[in-house]
Amino acid sequence: MVLNYIWIGFIIIAFVIALAKLIFLGDVTVFPALIDSTFASSKTAFEISLGLTGVLSLWLGIMKIGERGGVVNVLARALSPVFTRLFPDIPKGHPVTGAIFMNIAANMLGLDNAATPLGLKAMEQLQTLNPNKETATNPMIMFLVLNTSGLTLIPISIMVYRAQLGAAQPTDVFIPILLATFFSTVAGIIITSIYQRINLLNRTMLLTLGGMALVVGAIIWGFGQLDKDQMNIVSTSVANILLMTIIVAFVLAGMKHHINVYDAFVEGAKEGFTTAVRIIPYLVAILVAIGLFRASGAMDMLINGVATLVKALGGNSDFVGALPTALMKPLSGSGARGMMVDAMTTYGADSFVGRLSCIFQGSTDTTFYILAVYFGSVGIRNMRHAVPCGLLADFAGVIAAIGIAYLFF
């Protein structure tokens, strides 16, 4: 329901602004631009779904091998003490906990292509536990917030963009991104737990969150000892080695349990194709609305308004130039990536705005895209508190990113 109002709001705001430009400014190009954006956004939505088909088929095939080979069940049992507290409505030892872990691990390694199909698989399994098939359950919302908070340990793509755009130290945003995304994730867990009345003040959760903090600190220290070239080599190598290790481990587990690995892969891969087709309408809907909002000039008006307000309050408005990336990130990953590249091109890759836009890009994930794709894949219409929890986690990430950028740069 919330996404419905947001979708309608984007379209109406875009129409009103375009009409005002035509009447008061005589801008005859604005409506053609709006219509062009609808065609372009629809094409983009289809291309994204088409591009996901192969990746979905691959990873859902691998997951099917893992399920039959017992790997997912092993992960579920290992994570049971934490997940029974974070997801109290999921039966203890249920295989979905393994799928959730795999999705979160892929996100942490910056493996977006692997994370999406794993996430869709987890959502399908959560739907089997859902008594009301059109209403999001508490575990679904917690899982979505963990995704939208965007915990990433190795932001490979961002560092690659910085290198391409001439940054002297492409990896200088690594530690700031790691810190910002950590704050976003912790905030998301706390906020969602408050909504769902989950008690985090227990030994297991305190040890888990404390352990996460120690791991993050150790990673920050370890990578801080490397120069930029070493950091790029190590981060890329670790991500790819872990990904290949997962694939081989699943295949070996399948062989150990004497299953037909090839047939299991094919069975899972078939699910990938049907899932990719099923999400097309949801992607078209959300991307068309975002395209209209951008084409009407509403985003520019919002940014200028924020800059004026900050200056009127006597604040430092240096961060405002990077805000388009932060505001676009919950709406569209590709749109935010474009905003980030535009900021580095306009202000310089090593400028404060250029670096902050990179931190924004890495601190959270595409909330509305994830909601549309994940909930759309299982037919969820009533999202309950998923949107406010996701956006509050995004907001925490944005605030943390601004403070960290001023601290570092």
Summary of the structure (lengths in Angstrom):
residues: 409
radius of gyration: 21.5
end to end distance: 41.0
largest distance: 72.8
contacts: 1438
relative contact order: 0.16
helix: 81%
strand: 0%
